[in-house]
Amino acid sequence: MSVEDLVRDNTRLVNVHTVLQHAAMASLTCTGPRTLGPDQKPMRAEKNQTPSQKVEQSGLVEPVESALTQLSITMPTKRISPVEILPSIGPDLNDINASIVKRAIETECKRSVRHQLDLIKERQQKAISERLASQRNTEQQQQRHINSRTRREESHKLIEKQAEQLAKAELEAHQREQKALLKQNNQKLHLLIVEGVSRCHRRFCSKYELVTKLFLALDKETVQACAAQNSELRELAQLFDQLVEKIKKGGSDPPELSCVFTAEQYCQRLDKLEENLHKQLSEQHQQQLDKAKKLAEEQEKQRQAEAEEQQKQQALKEQQLAAERKATAEAAATAAQAAPNTEAPATSAPAQAPAPAKATAPTQASISTSYVHPTRLAFYNEIIALYQSKVDAVKPLQTDETWKKYRTNCQRTINLPLNAITATSAQHLKNNFDKLYNFFAGQPVRTTDGSTITINDHPLARDYCILLMAKKFVSQTDTAISSNPQAAFPFASVIVTFWKLLPDFGKIFLAYMYKESPYLVPYVIPQQPDQTPEQYLKTMGYRITENNQLEKPDMFLKRQTGIARLYAAVIITPGRQADGPYNCFGLEEAWGWLTHIMQLKPLPDICATMIMEMLQTLGFELWHAYGMNFLKLLLYIQNIYMPQLSAYDEGGPKTRLEMLLSKFLRERQIPQAMGVLPPGFW
């Protein structure tokens, strides 16, 4: 549609609008029923009809209705004036109808214009929408392409990353497999090397024991003659011990294969040493036989000469005696003839009997060996003398009331870390030891009341604190160790370390142990004539309660068991690694104790209890250290000592000891005590 058509239609609509306005004005004056509209029937003009009725009857309504109906569908192509439509109507009615028609045409024209404009707008919007949709589709396709390319790139990157991770994981897995295989091979190699060295070590120890026994069986002169072999034997033992220690401290690194060859060389050197020793001893023995033979021949000759000389002297003496008897007889005969009535001389007075020795008090030398061995008694007296001298020396500090607070702070400084000693970890044990040792080293310690003390605050404080700490360690046997035997070993490790650093402490500790249990000497203290049974039992380790009641036997045996366990733990437990492996109170003390107690008079219950506790704690180490000699000792206890003990003891401890000995000898082994600290624990 062109613009001219739109203008033309607009003019028509204006005319129709005018007609409709006139019709509206006319309808305001009409009070009767509606006569216009497509739903009304045409009316005939009659007499006395109104002008509107005449118009309807004249047939002018239908052309108007048809015109309005046509306007509702299509626009009129030719402008129709109201005069042409209503030629026979008067001016007013024509104006009204023209106005109505014009108004209707204008409305329809506006509606048509709006409709056309809406169509144009709709087509434009549709074109714009299609163009925008096309652009959006293009952009979306581009975006999809970009996204697709991005996803492909990300996918490629992810695939590359996963490939790298997979390759890395495979490489790590391969490396782990290689490490595991290497570790497994190292472990196998380590086991083979350890097994090889162990075989050599067993062979070396067996040969070493034989050679050592051979040296022990020699006399002093022969040993001096074999000093070179003896020195070489000790050197070989040290070298083999160093080799074993090197393998033990190797950690995760496998020992070198050369260790096996080195161990084999040591064994070969020991075999050669034994061969040379036997050869030298054979030569010396042959020389001694030759010397003995020569000496025997010389002695035989000398005896023969002496016998001949004795025979000559005997013959001479007999001749002299015969001459003397003859001379005496002649003199007696002459005297009898000279004085026949002379009385015989008075007999001499009998010799006076010697006065009985004055009774003296028993001394250490007069104590029977059935109570204590002399060497152990001397050691016991030395320890007790040192202890008593320390106790007497610290009495001024102990009795001075002005130093009471200082004494209390010293006790707290020692008791707190000492009571906390356990084998929870190496660091825990080291921390508690450092607290004690730093105090003895002179470092200041802050007390609970905020003050600071040192061991140098009083000249007697050092000895006082040593006595205090030794007594506190021994008291642990009554509290912690008797109920938990494994607790003895961390205490023993700290005791051994302090023994190395403070030698007097070790002796004071032994003094307190011997006072609590003289059976550890071993010493069966004899009862004095003026002692009551209670006093004597107190010297033998029994305690008197606050009610002056004697300790019950089962409590006494339980406490003695804890003391024996701590004593045995001190013998076999290593100290701090930094102070070296040497033990001031070594395994030979346990061997000496067992051999000495076999020589004493057995006591019921206590002897069996102490021996059983020692064997359970020390048996594993004694078996490995002394071998067949320890086995012989066990057989001696079973076959000789136990029958002696049965004459005095028929209680439970003796029965348990018999069962324990039978088990050890039947199984030919003794298990290691539970809780033993390994070497280098802290």
Stockholm file with secondary structure:
# STOCKHOLM 1.0

chainA/1-682         MSVEDLVRDNTRLVNVHTVLQHAAMASLTCTGPRTLGPDQKPMRAEKNQTPSQKVEQSGLVEPVESALTQLSITMPTKRISPVEILPSIGPDLNDINASIVKRAIETECKRSVRHQLDLIKERQQKAISERLASQRNTEQQQQRHINSRTRREESHKLIEKQAEQLAKAELEAHQREQKALLKQNNQKLHLLIVEGVSRCHRRFCSKYELVTKLFLALDKETVQACAAQNSELRELAQLFDQLVEKIKKGGSDPPELSCVFTAEQYCQRLDKLEENLHKQLSEQHQQQLDKAKKLAEEQEKQRQAEAEEQQKQQALKEQQLAAERKATAEAAATAAQAAPNTEAPATSAPAQAPAPAKATAPTQASISTSYVHPTRLAFYNEIIALYQSKVDAVKPLQTDETWKKYRTNCQRTINLPLNAITATSAQHLKNNFDKLYNFFAGQPVRTTDGSTITINDHPLARDYCILLMAKKFVSQTDTAISSNPQAAFPFASVIVTFWKLLPDFGKIFLAYMYKESPYLVPYVIPQQPDQTPEQYLKTMGYRITENNQLEKPDMFLKRQTGIARLYAAVIITPGRQADGPYNCFGLEEAWGWLTHIMQLKPLPDICATMIMEMLQTLGFELWHAYGMNFLKLLLYIQNIYMPQLSAYDEGGPKTRLEMLLSKFLRERQIPQAMGVLPPGFW
#=GR chainA/1-682 SS CCHHHHHHHHHHHHHHHHHHHHHHHHHHHCCSCCCCSTTSCCCCCCTTCCHHHHHHHTTCHHHHHHHHHHHTTSCCSSCCCHHHHCTTSCHHHHHHHHHHHHHHHHHHHHHHHHHHHHHHHHHHHHHHHHHHHHHHHHHHHHHHHHHHHHHHHHHHHHHHHHHHHHHHHHHHHHHHHHHHHHHHHHHHHHHHHHHHHHHHHHHHHHHHHHHHHHHHHSCHHHHHHTHHHHHHHHHHHHHHHHHHHHHHTTTTSCCCTHHHHHHHHHHHHHHHHHHHHHHHHHHHHHHHHHHHHHHHHHHHHHHHHHHHHHHHHHHHHHHHHHHHHHHHHHHHHHHHHHCSSCCCCCCCCCCCCCCCCCCCCCCGGGSCTTTBCHHHHHHHHHHHHHHHHHHHHTHHHHHCGGGHHHHHHHHHHHHHHHHTCCSSCHHHHHHHHHHHHHHHTTCCEECTTSCEECTTSSTTHHHHHHHHHHHHHHHHIIIIITTCGGGHHHHHHHHHHHHHHCHHHHHHHHHHHHHHCGGGTTBCCCCCTTCCHHHHHHHTTCCBCTTSCBCCHHHHHHHHHHHHHHHHHHHHCCCCGGGCSCCSSCHHHHHHHHHHHTTSCCCTTHHHHHHHHHHHHHHHHHHHHHTHHHHHHHHHIIIIIHHHHHTTCCSHHHHHHHHHHHHHHHHTCCCCCTTCCCTTCC
#=GC SS_cons         CCHHHHHHHHHHHHHHHHHHHHHHHHHHHCCSCCCCSTTSCCCCCCTTCCHHHHHHHTTCHHHHHHHHHHHTTSCCSSCCCHHHHCTTSCHHHHHHHHHHHHHHHHHHHHHHHHHHHHHHHHHHHHHHHHHHHHHHHHHHHHHHHHHHHHHHHHHHHHHHHHHHHHHHHHHHHHHHHHHHHHHHHHHHHHHHHHHHHHHHHHHHHHHHHHHHHHHHHSCHHHHHHTHHHHHHHHHHHHHHHHHHHHHHTTTTSCCCTHHHHHHHHHHHHHHHHHHHHHHHHHHHHHHHHHHHHHHHHHHHHHHHHHHHHHHHHHHHHHHHHHHHHHHHHHHHHHHHHHCSSCCCCCCCCCCCCCCCCCCCCCCGGGSCTTTBCHHHHHHHHHHHHHHHHHHHHTHHHHHCGGGHHHHHHHHHHHHHHHHTCCSSCHHHHHHHHHHHHHHHTTCCEECTTSCEECTTSSTTHHHHHHHHHHHHHHHHIIIIITTCGGGHHHHHHHHHHHHHHCHHHHHHHHHHHHHHCGGGTTBCCCCCTTCCHHHHHHHTTCCBCTTSCBCCHHHHHHHHHHHHHHHHHHHHCCCCGGGCSCCSSCHHHHHHHHHHHTTSCCCTTHHHHHHHHHHHHHHHHHHHHHTHHHHHHHHHIIIIIHHHHHTTCCSHHHHHHHHHHHHHHHHTCCCCCTTCCCTTCC
//
